Amino acid sequence: MAEKTSVPQNMAEKIFHLEYYFNLLVSIQDGEEIGCEIKDDCHIDFTKRGKAKLIQLKHTILTARNGSPKNLTSKDVDLWHTVSNWIDLICDENDNRKLEEDQVRFINDTSFSLVTNKVIEGNSFLTLILDYTNNKIDIESIKSEIKNLLNTEDERSVVDTYILKLLNKPNTWLSHFFSKININSNNFYDIRDATLKKLKERFRLSNHFVESIYDSYYSSLKDLVYEASFNKAIIINKETFEKGLEQCVLKYSPEKNYYTLNADSEIPSEVYKNFAEQVFIKQLVDIKAIENEGDILELTEHRYMANNSFSRWEMYEGEIDNVISFKKERRTHWQNAFKEVYNRKNLAKIEQVTGEERENLLIDLGQECLSIVRKKDLKYGGVSLQIHVCNGHFYWLSDIPEIGWRNDWNDRFEPKK
């Protein structure tokens, strides 16, 4: 039976590994690099923090009689081989980790994740790990329980050698290691559907072509991983991922002339001289919607993403109807929000108060107006824009300024000449 199932099982594992890798990439953030089949089945390097996450995948298509996935037993050879590999990596003298203190430092900068669709109920080793991380058992007790997994000396197996390798580590070492092991055990879910959902939500892709984009990027990723297996390791950062995904979007989106994931965020040189002098920033400061200098730079990038992408749209002949429609739509969204906030009741409140009380009321209402507008979904040619680009269009209009957040914004800010 094993010979009959080994080929499809191996194939299923490879497919799941690649699909899981794709799923990780969709969530990638700045300062992260995600690798496949290098440090582990998958790994994430958090380059800005000097941290890492190692991910071991245990996937099976084999099922029990009741149809549920196969159990992950307490002495599963793959499970203990994984533990052994983690130990070897932690103690790698070639990476200057001969001393225990260096090994513990590495452990504390790393998380060790086991992701499996196998059933773990009844797996005493994993239960012990979970109990330890939840402070239900101490280090001596967990070691004693693990020793019970060993066969007698004359019946030692490969798994027993892995167990002994673990038990030979000092208590301090083990306490750090056990606390950094994470177990993610789900009954098998459709990883493709999960990734499609993340793609649609993060990049605001249309249902009409998101599956084609998925298949296109998955195919290119498969080719990349296959090529890397013969040549070099594959590590992808956020910029590389989004550039590759953008090519797939442009391939299938009917609005390929203007729709891009990475809207140009180039900021004019004169703006860099004094970000705080931008009218839209002053308007946000007026309603206390700026927390720090980092906010100013980030929101300025969003403002110019909107500006620069809109300039590209205007360049294409035949797009005039879309441009006009879009300009009306974004202003109408603001008008509706502004009228909703500054209704008769709230206008009466403003008239009834003075001084600091009036100022605080205008700040609260201005923040409410901004909050409503930030939730608006702008579309160009039927394609939803990313939320930060949507917001950028409203920042741009408030920079001109054609719109504002306080009821008295028009009196406080002169239009740019």
Number of C-alpha atoms within 10 A of each C-alpha: 5 7 7 8 11 12 11 14 16 14 12 15 17 14 14 19 20 20 20 20 20 23 19 17 22 18 12 19 12 11 13 21 22 23 22 23 19 15 18 20 18 22 24 25 19 18 12 9 10 10 16 22 19 22 21 23 21 19 22 20 17 16 13 10 8 6 8 15 20 17 18 22 18 18 19 12 16 13 20 20 16 18 20 19 14 19 18 12 18 22 20 14 13 8 10 11 17 13 11 15 12 16 22 20 14 19 26 15 15 21 21 23 19 19 17 20 21 22 19 21 13 12 15 16 19 20 14 20 21 18 14 18 16 10 11 10 14 13 14 11 12 18 16 11 13 18 14 9 15 17 12 10 8 6 8 11 15 11 20 20 15 20 20 14 14 18 15 10 13 10 13 12 16 19 18 15 22 19 18 19 19 18 18 12 15 12 12 15 9 10 14 17 12 13 20 18 15 17 22 15 13 12 17 18 23 15 11 11 15 21 18 16 23 18 13 18 20 18 12 14 19 15 12 13 19 12 13 15 14 8 9 10 16 18 20 17 18 17 16 12 19 19 14 14 23 17 16 20 24 17 15 16 20 15 15 12 12 20 21 20 18 14 21 16 18 14 17 9 8 8 12 11 9 9 15 16 10 15 22 26 21 18 24 22 15 19 21 13 17 16 10 8 10 10 13 19 16 12 19 24 20 27 27 22 25 23 22 16 19 18 13 14 18 15 11 11 7 10 14 13 9 16 17 11 13 17 13 11 15 19 16 12 16 22 16 14 19 23 12 14 22 20 10 10 9 15 13 11 14 17 9 10 12 12 7 9 12 15 15 13 18 23 21 16 20 26 20 19 24 24 14 16 21 18 11 16 17 19 16 18 15 11 16 17 21 21 18 16 26 23 23 22 24 26 28 21 19 24 21 17 19 16 21 27 28 27 19 11 17 14 8 12 18 12 13 9 4
